[in-house]
Amino acid sequence: MFRVVRYLSREAAESLPGDPNAVMVSINDPGFEPARLADGFAAVLRVAFWDVPGEQPIVGELNGQRLCFAPITEEQAGDIVEFIARWHELPDGPEILLVHCRAGISRSAALARYAAQRYRLELAQTAEFANPEVLRKLRRAADTEPPGEER
């Protein structure tokens, strides 16, 4: 059963040693190399979505390439919610939930805030820049979205 949730940048996540007392949700930018995480975590869930607001994809450029920046999908939110619930429910399971994204500011903060609120976990840092769309979709997937927060 988790006791604490911590979010961090990709760089920080890649520098961590594997920890059998921790599970990791690794958020990547689509089409880019996944984070190089150490072996030894109890489990790792890898997902890829952009840090964009709203439900509609945004077409733009990155490094001279035209890309479609798509937000988190309902399916991805459901996968994340199920992963966290499955590991949290183990009585003798890992005590730490780690979440990372590229910068460790918005997507990972939203996921950490969701888990902390949902399971009354200690949040190792504030999540003031949490992506509201990610948070909303996680709550919707878990059927815990507070009334009036739906857009």
Backbone as a chain_set.jsonl record, in Angstrom:
{"seq": "MFRVVRYLSREAAESLPGDPNAVMVSINDPGFEPARLADGFAAVLRVAFWDVPGEQPIVGELNGQRLCFAPITEEQAGDIVEFIARWHELPDGPEILLVHCRAGISRSAALARYAAQRYRLELAQTAEFANPEVLRKLRRAADTEPPGEER", "coords": {"N": [[0.851, -1.181, 0.0], [0.638, 2.14, -0.943], [2.376, 4.854, 0.576], [3.45, 7.296, 0.063], [3.626, 9.683, -2.599], [5.557, 10.786, -5.267], [6.678, 13.184, -7.588], [8.711, 13.81, -10.476], [11.329, 15.032, -12.693], [12.258, 13.801, -15.958], [15.035, 13.551, -16.19], [15.826, 13.377, -13.489], [14.475, 11.02, -12.804], [15.796, 9.178, -14.409], [18.195, 9.04, -13.117], [17.764, 7.68, -10.797], [18.264, 4.813, -8.692], [17.017, 1.474, -9.194], [14.176, 0.46, -7.295], [12.72, -1.858, -5.312], [10.66, -1.254, -3.621], [9.123, 0.594, -4.786], [6.904, 1.808, -7.328], [6.679, 2.961, -10.707], [5.357, 5.483, -12.796], [5.928, 6.286, -15.977], [6.007, 8.981, -17.964], [6.092, 9.918, -21.253], [7.045, 11.964, -24.083], [5.231, 11.563, -27.046], [6.64, 9.636, -29.688], [9.259, 10.089, -29.042], [12.339, 8.927, -27.603], [11.966, 6.535, -25.024], [12.255, 7.034, -21.44], [15.29, 6.144, -19.823], [15.227, 3.988, -17.507], [16.342, 2.59, -14.418], [16.675, -0.915, -13.743], [14.736, -2.883, -11.437], [12.616, -1.643, -10.126], [9.421, -2.193, -8.605], [7.351, -2.218, -10.456], [6.763, -0.754, -13.688], [4.906, 1.552, -15.477], [4.531, 2.62, -18.702], [3.615, 5.446, -20.504], [2.587, 7.628, -23.171], [1.978, 10.886, -23.916], [1.188, 14.246, -24.854], [1.877, 17.366, -23.165], [-0.557, 19.179, -23.145], [-3.248, 21.586, -23.127], [-6.814, 21.128, -22.743], [-9.111, 19.074, -24.738], [-8.709, 18.679, -27.408], [-6.433, 17.891, -30.045], [-3.434, 19.737, -30.8], [-2.007, 21.284, -33.52], [1.299, 21.824, -34.459], [4.733, 22.985, -34.488], [7.854, 21.391, -33.842], [11.201, 21.448, -33.352], [11.479, 22.064, -36.086], [9.775, 20.287, -37.274], [6.518, 19.355, -38.258], [3.988, 18.585, -36.039], [1.391, 16.712, -34.39], [0.081, 17.512, -31.465], [-1.202, 15.672, -29.116], [-3.504, 15.397, -26.415], [-3.715, 13.62, -23.231], [-5.419, 10.523, -23.47], [-8.706, 9.102, -22.888], [-8.489, 6.353, -22.586], [-5.765, 6.026, -21.892], [-5.792, 7.396, -19.436], [-7.49, 5.691, -18.006], [-5.877, 3.36, -17.965], [-3.747, 4.257, -16.369], [-5.064, 4.861, -13.943], [-6.014, 2.294, -13.246], [-3.568, 0.902, -12.98], [-2.348, 2.238, -10.8], [-4.295, 1.76, -8.797], [-4.278, -1.061, -8.667], [-1.668, -1.636, -7.689], [-1.678, -0.149, -5.336], [-3.561, -1.438, -3.782], [-2.376, -3.741, -2.827], [-1.605, -5.28, 0.143], [0.971, -5.739, 1.214], [2.477, -4.426, -0.599], [4.449, -2.172, -2.692], [5.609, 0.902, -1.182], [5.977, 3.37, -2.263], [5.032, 5.605, -4.771], [6.169, 6.674, -7.758], [6.319, 9.225, -10.187], [7.091, 10.407, -13.362], [7.745, 12.949, -15.803], [8.798, 14.769, -18.742], [9.69, 17.423, -17.86], [8.878, 17.351, -15.231], [6.864, 18.873, -14.044], [4.15, 19.441, -14.84], [2.443, 17.329, -16.171], [3.249, 15.044, -14.669], [2.885, 16.113, -12.141], [0.115, 16.441, -12.077], [-0.767, 13.778, -12.14], [0.384, 12.862, -9.761], [-0.945, 14.509, -7.907], [-3.582, 13.611, -8.281], [-3.336, 10.895, -7.348], [-2.522, 11.327, -4.696], [-4.743, 12.685, -3.62], [-6.812, 10.844, -4.107], [-6.063, 8.525, -2.703], [-5.337, 9.458, -0.272], [-2.614, 10.064, 0.196], [0.702, 11.001, 1.177], [1.973, 13.805, -0.362], [4.938, 14.466, -1.774], [5.803, 16.969, -2.656], [4.559, 20.256, -3.564], [1.903, 20.541, -5.97], [1.418, 22.621, -7.787], [1.393, 23.373, -10.489], [-0.015, 21.497, -11.865], [-1.329, 19.799, -14.669], [-4.499, 20.614, -15.67], [-6.234, 19.23, -17.419], [-5.209, 16.621, -17.547], [-5.519, 15.867, -14.871], [-8.323, 16.063, -14.646], [-9.161, 14.056, -16.478], [-8.08, 11.767, -15.293], [-9.505, 11.711, -12.891], [-12.066, 11.416, -13.945], [-11.809, 8.902, -15.157], [-11.531, 7.355, -12.906], [-13.913, 7.769, -11.82], [-14.248, 9.796, -9.921], [-14.474, 12.498, -10.131], [-15.037, 15.638, -8.817], [-18.274, 17.218, -8.393], [-19.222, 19.802, -10.654], [-16.708, 20.275, -11.69], [-16.432, 19.304, -14.176], [-16.033, 20.169, -17.571]], "CA": [[0.0, 0.0, 0.0], [1.449, 3.347, -1.039], [2.355, 5.84, 1.656], [3.881, 8.583, -0.465], [3.735, 9.818, -4.049], [6.551, 11.802, -5.595], [6.834, 13.395, -9.024], [10.035, 14.298, -10.8], [11.661, 15.187, -14.102], [12.837, 12.621, -16.622], [16.45, 13.494, -15.825], [15.909, 12.867, -12.116], [14.026, 9.618, -12.816], [16.841, 8.349, -15.02], [19.335, 8.929, -12.203], [17.39, 6.88, -9.627], [18.48, 3.368, -8.744], [15.781, 0.71, -9.08], [13.745, 0.289, -5.905], [11.599, -2.799, -5.263], [9.618, -0.697, -2.771], [8.516, 1.697, -5.544], [6.435, 1.636, -8.705], [6.917, 4.184, -11.474], [4.62, 5.799, -14.016], [6.867, 7.003, -16.824], [5.281, 9.713, -19.005], [7.011, 10.313, -22.309], [6.49, 12.661, -25.237], [5.06, 10.595, -28.132], [7.614, 9.65, -30.768], [10.601, 10.306, -28.526], [12.926, 7.796, -26.889], [11.491, 6.405, -23.634], [13.241, 7.262, -20.384], [16.146, 5.002, -19.479], [15.058, 3.769, -16.072], [17.076, 1.449, -13.869], [15.921, -2.113, -13.391], [14.59, -3.1, -10.007], [11.365, -1.118, -9.574], [8.397, -3.242, -8.508], [6.667, -2.19, -11.748], [6.819, 0.509, -14.424], [3.911, 1.757, -16.527], [4.99, 3.648, -19.638], [2.574, 6.073, -21.322], [3.1, 8.767, -23.932], [1.023, 11.905, -24.354], [1.755, 15.591, -24.766], [1.431, 18.262, -22.104], [-1.362, 20.214, -23.801], [-4.535, 21.822, -22.472], [-8.02, 20.791, -23.496], [-9.294, 17.722, -25.255], [-8.411, 18.622, -28.841], [-5.014, 17.972, -30.42], [-2.935, 21.016, -31.293], [-1.005, 21.087, -34.566], [2.353, 22.817, -34.319], [6.074, 22.575, -34.898], [8.868, 21.118, -32.832], [12.472, 21.189, -34.04], [11.267, 22.155, -37.516], [8.894, 19.209, -37.724], [5.096, 19.553, -37.936], [3.489, 17.498, -35.203], [0.071, 16.812, -33.78], [0.266, 17.37, -30.025], [-2.464, 15.138, -28.604], [-3.559, 15.288, -24.949], [-3.967, 12.296, -22.661], [-6.695, 9.943, -23.9], [-9.498, 8.445, -21.836], [-7.916, 5.008, -22.401], [-4.531, 6.17, -21.112], [-6.183, 7.739, -18.069], [-7.977, 4.451, -17.404], [-4.727, 2.481, -17.712], [-3.008, 4.804, -15.234], [-5.898, 4.681, -12.753], [-5.992, 0.854, -12.927], [-2.219, 0.56, -12.533], [-2.166, 2.76, -9.44], [-5.209, 1.044, -7.898], [-3.814, -2.457, -8.513], [-0.496, -1.682, -6.814], [-2.021, 0.414, -4.028], [-4.394, -2.387, -3.04], [-1.579, -4.837, -2.267], [-1.306, -4.94, 1.54], [2.416, -5.741, 1.429], [3.057, -3.924, -1.841], [5.363, -1.026, -2.621], [5.149, 2.044, -0.39], [6.274, 4.616, -2.959], [4.596, 5.788, -6.155], [6.961, 7.696, -8.438], [5.786, 9.625, -11.481], [7.949, 11.392, -14.004], [7.528, 13.405, -17.176], [10.015, 15.428, -19.21], [10.136, 18.504, -16.973], [8.5, 17.092, -13.846], [6.132, 20.044, -13.552], [2.724, 19.528, -15.149], [1.784, 16.02, -16.328], [3.542, 14.205, -13.504], [2.261, 16.757, -10.972], [-1.317, 16.126, -12.115], [-0.937, 12.382, -11.746], [0.711, 12.777, -8.334], [-2.047, 15.131, -7.155], [-4.703, 12.66, -8.337], [-3.077, 9.755, -6.458], [-2.497, 11.808, -3.311], [-6.115, 12.971, -3.197], [-7.62, 9.625, -4.199], [-5.678, 7.532, -1.695], [-4.893, 10.174, 0.934], [-1.179, 9.837, 0.305], [1.56, 12.162, 1.359], [2.524, 14.315, -1.608], [6.268, 14.912, -1.381], [5.974, 18.379, -2.983], [3.299, 20.84, -4.043], [1.607, 20.244, -7.378], [0.713, 23.834, -8.178], [1.301, 23.53, -11.942], [-0.614, 20.264, -12.402], [-2.125, 19.965, -15.887], [-5.894, 20.37, -15.276], [-6.856, 18.238, -18.299], [-4.745, 15.305, -17.093], [-6.185, 15.628, -13.593], [-9.747, 15.836, -14.912], [-9.362, 12.753, -17.116], [-7.803, 10.724, -14.297], [-10.667, 11.669, -11.988], [-13.193, 10.858, -14.697], [-11.553, 7.468, -15.326], [-11.75, 6.725, -11.604], [-15.261, 8.162, -11.424], [-14.136, 10.563, -8.681], [-14.438, 13.922, -10.431], [-15.993, 16.384, -8.0], [-19.305, 17.918, -9.149], [-18.905, 21.161, -11.044], [-15.385, 20.385, -12.294], [-16.539, 18.878, -15.576], [-16.179, 21.322, -18.469]], "C": [[0.89, 1.234, 0.0], [1.29, 4.213, 0.196], [2.666, 7.233, 1.129], [3.904, 8.529, -1.992], [4.679, 10.99, -4.316], [6.623, 11.955, -7.11], [8.158, 14.09, -9.294], [10.232, 14.42, -12.305], [12.232, 13.876, -14.651], [14.297, 12.459, -16.216], [16.631, 12.918, -14.422], [15.507, 11.392, -12.056], [15.103, 8.704, -13.372], [18.05, 8.178, -14.105], [19.025, 8.076, -10.966], [17.81, 5.428, -9.778], [17.122, 2.668, -8.659], [15.453, 0.481, -7.616], [12.549, -0.658, -5.874], [10.447, -2.334, -4.376], [8.899, 0.461, -3.468], [8.007, 1.207, -6.888], [6.552, 2.992, -9.386], [5.921, 4.281, -12.616], [5.536, 6.73, -14.802], [6.1, 7.649, -17.98], [6.297, 10.268, -20.001], [6.283, 11.165, -23.339], [6.374, 11.651, -26.377], [6.122, 10.766, -29.224], [9.044, 9.888, -30.325], [11.048, 9.082, -27.733], [12.386, 7.728, -25.46], [12.621, 6.672, -22.636], [14.024, 5.978, -20.117], [16.129, 4.832, -17.965], [15.844, 2.536, -15.641], [16.137, 0.27, -13.676], [15.732, -2.14, -11.88], [13.366, -2.469, -9.377], [10.353, -2.261, -9.525], [7.631, -3.349, -9.817], [6.836, -0.807, -12.358], [5.71, 0.492, -15.462], [4.419, 2.893, -17.395], [3.8, 4.13, -20.466], [3.194, 7.256, -22.049], [1.945, 9.656, -24.374], [1.667, 13.268, -24.126], [1.154, 16.366, -23.597], [0.69, 19.436, -22.754], [-2.679, 20.384, -23.053], [-5.686, 21.338, -23.352], [-8.034, 19.377, -24.035], [-8.91, 17.574, -26.714], [-6.908, 18.675, -29.084], [-4.676, 19.363, -30.959], [-1.868, 20.705, -32.335], [0.017, 22.203, -34.446], [3.679, 22.261, -34.792], [6.954, 22.361, -33.691], [10.123, 20.722, -33.578], [12.293, 21.154, -35.555], [10.364, 21.082, -38.106], [7.457, 19.523, -37.326], [4.583, 18.33, -37.188], [2.064, 17.784, -34.752], [0.252, 16.511, -32.3], [-1.064, 16.953, -29.413], [-2.416, 15.023, -27.086], [-3.748, 13.837, -24.511], [-5.34, 11.8, -23.133], [-7.419, 9.348, -22.699], [-8.913, 7.056, -21.536], [-6.632, 5.065, -21.584], [-4.842, 6.502, -19.655], [-6.681, 6.5, -17.339], [-6.848, 3.483, -17.071], [-3.943, 2.945, -16.489], [-3.771, 4.573, -13.934], [-5.882, 3.214, -12.313], [-4.64, 0.418, -12.386], [-2.004, 0.995, -11.087], [-3.038, 1.989, -8.453], [-4.705, -0.371, -7.618], [-2.638, -2.532, -7.544], [-0.802, -1.127, -5.427], [-2.777, -0.598, -3.162], [-3.61, -3.553, -2.439], [-1.175, -4.494, -0.836], [0.19, -4.879, 1.838], [3.161, -5.236, 0.196], [3.99, -2.75, -1.615], [4.747, 0.145, -1.856], [5.292, 3.368, -1.12], [5.732, 4.56, -4.385], [5.4, 6.945, -6.712], [6.335, 7.981, -9.793], [6.767, 10.609, -12.09], [7.403, 11.75, -15.377], [8.783, 14.2, -17.558], [10.525, 16.473, -18.219], [9.814, 18.245, -15.504], [7.707, 18.218, -13.234], [4.622, 19.902, -13.707], [2.03, 18.166, -15.24], [2.005, 15.147, -15.105], [2.924, 14.785, -12.24], [0.77, 16.451, -10.916], [-1.567, 14.696, -11.655], [-0.65, 12.203, -10.246], [-0.404, 13.372, -7.478], [-3.263, 14.209, -7.125], [-4.494, 11.536, -7.32], [-3.103, 10.177, -4.993], [-3.908, 12.06, -2.795], [-6.945, 11.696, -3.125], [-7.346, 8.669, -3.044], [-5.161, 8.154, -0.399], [-3.418, 9.889, 1.224], [-0.461, 11.138, 0.606], [2.109, 12.541, -0.011], [3.836, 14.988, -1.252], [6.548, 16.383, -1.704], [4.639, 18.934, -3.453], [3.121, 20.512, -5.518], [0.868, 21.427, -7.984], [0.552, 24.01, -9.686], [0.709, 22.293, -12.617], [-1.49, 20.567, -13.609], [-3.585, 19.633, -15.564], [-6.603, 19.335, -16.15], [-6.469, 16.817, -17.893], [-5.462, 14.942, -15.799], [-7.664, 15.298, -13.792], [-9.984, 14.456, -15.517], [-9.054, 11.601, -16.165], [-8.989, 10.587, -13.342], [-11.881, 11.061, -12.69], [-13.027, 9.344, -14.852], [-11.808, 6.705, -14.026], [-13.147, 6.992, -11.071], [-15.246, 8.896, -10.085], [-14.114, 12.064, -8.933], [-15.472, 14.647, -9.588], [-17.026, 17.095, -8.867], [-18.867, 19.347, -9.463], [-17.54, 21.324, -11.672], [-15.369, 19.936, -13.726], [-16.71, 20.114, -16.435], [-17.329, 21.154, -19.385]], "O": [[1.786, 1.365, 0.834], [0.212, 4.294, 0.784], [2.203, 8.231, 1.681], [4.162, 7.487, -2.594], [4.6, 12.037, -3.674], [6.628, 10.96, -7.834], [8.664, 14.85, -8.468], [9.4, 13.965, -13.09], [12.627, 12.981, -13.903], [14.743, 11.348, -15.929], [17.495, 12.069, -14.201], [16.127, 10.606, -11.34], [15.306, 7.595, -12.878], [18.847, 7.261, -14.303], [19.922, 7.782, -10.177], [17.723, 4.868, -10.871], [16.176, 3.227, -8.103], [16.353, 0.324, -6.791], [11.474, -0.304, -6.358], [9.379, -2.946, -4.374], [8.162, 1.216, -2.834], [8.59, 0.317, -7.507], [6.529, 4.034, -8.732], [5.665, 3.303, -13.318], [5.874, 7.822, -14.345], [5.603, 6.954, -18.866], [7.229, 10.985, -19.636], [5.059, 11.102, -23.457], [7.341, 10.94, -26.651], [6.453, 11.882, -29.625], [9.953, 9.888, -31.154], [10.223, 8.303, -27.255], [12.348, 8.741, -24.761], [13.799, 6.544, -22.969], [13.479, 4.876, -20.179], [16.911, 5.45, -17.244], [15.991, 1.574, -16.394], [14.937, 0.45, -13.468], [16.476, -1.498, -11.138], [13.087, -2.723, -8.205], [10.431, -3.193, -10.324], [7.296, -4.453, -10.248], [7.026, 0.182, -11.65], [5.584, -0.458, -16.234], [4.704, 3.986, -16.906], [3.073, 3.329, -21.052], [4.195, 7.817, -21.605], [1.056, 9.228, -25.11], [2.573, 13.415, -23.306], [0.066, 16.052, -23.114], [1.232, 20.532, -22.893], [-3.169, 19.447, -22.422], [-5.529, 21.166, -24.56], [-7.108, 18.594, -23.824], [-8.795, 16.453, -27.21], [-6.191, 19.415, -28.41], [-5.532, 20.062, -31.502], [-0.934, 19.95, -32.065], [-0.339, 23.378, -34.345], [3.74, 21.202, -35.416], [6.831, 23.035, -32.668], [10.113, 19.765, -34.353], [12.885, 20.314, -36.232], [10.217, 20.996, -39.325], [7.2, 19.913, -36.187], [4.726, 17.195, -37.643], [1.604, 18.925, -34.736], [0.546, 15.375, -31.927], [-1.95, 17.784, -29.215], [-1.404, 14.6, -26.527], [-3.92, 12.944, -25.341], [-6.3, 12.569, -23.187], [-6.829, 9.123, -21.643], [-8.851, 6.638, -20.38], [-6.43, 4.248, -20.685], [-4.223, 5.95, -18.745], [-6.333, 6.282, -16.178], [-6.861, 2.854, -16.013], [-3.524, 2.129, -15.669], [-3.192, 4.139, -12.939], [-5.75, 2.931, -11.123], [-4.575, -0.356, -11.431], [-1.537, 0.217, -10.257], [-2.566, 1.606, -7.382], [-4.706, -0.822, -6.473], [-2.612, -3.399, -6.671], [-0.235, -1.596, -4.44], [-2.635, -0.599, -1.939], [-4.151, -4.284, -1.609], [-0.469, -3.509, -0.621], [0.627, -4.049, 2.635], [4.324, -5.575, -0.024], [4.28, -2.384, -0.477], [3.534, 0.353, -1.877], [4.785, 4.388, -0.652], [5.95, 3.588, -5.108], [5.326, 8.065, -6.206], [5.871, 7.062, -10.469], [7.224, 11.536, -11.421], [6.701, 10.967, -16.017], [9.724, 14.287, -16.769], [11.676, 16.406, -17.789], [10.417, 18.859, -14.623], [7.844, 18.502, -12.045], [3.883, 20.221, -12.775], [1.119, 17.887, -14.461], [1.058, 14.574, -14.566], [2.487, 14.04, -11.363], [0.22, 16.226, -9.838], [-2.479, 14.442, -10.868], [-1.364, 11.476, -9.555], [-0.766, 12.809, -6.445], [-3.899, 14.04, -6.085], [-5.384, 11.257, -6.517], [-3.644, 9.465, -4.147], [-4.234, 11.694, -1.666], [-7.702, 11.501, -2.174], [-8.266, 8.08, -2.477], [-4.615, 7.462, 0.46], [-3.038, 9.526, 2.337], [-0.96, 12.227, 0.322], [2.644, 11.697, -0.73], [3.851, 15.971, -0.512], [7.432, 16.986, -1.096], [3.7, 18.18, -3.709], [4.092, 20.237, -6.223], [-0.175, 21.262, -8.616], [-0.346, 24.731, -10.121], [0.915, 22.075, -13.81], [-2.303, 21.491, -13.574], [-3.888, 18.491, -15.218], [-7.489, 18.631, -15.665], [-7.308, 15.916, -17.896], [-5.958, 13.825, -15.655], [-8.189, 14.368, -13.181], [-10.912, 13.757, -15.111], [-9.708, 10.56, -16.23], [-9.419, 9.477, -13.027], [-12.628, 10.285, -12.094], [-13.99, 8.593, -14.696], [-12.245, 5.554, -14.045], [-13.521, 6.505, -10.005], [-16.097, 8.667, -9.227], [-13.77, 12.831, -8.033], [-16.656, 14.313, -9.634], [-16.698, 17.534, -9.97], [-18.228, 20.011, -8.647], [-17.222, 22.412, -12.152], [-14.387, 20.163, -14.433], [-17.458, 21.021, -16.068], [-17.597, 22.03, -20.207]]}, "num_chains": 1, "name": "protein.A"}
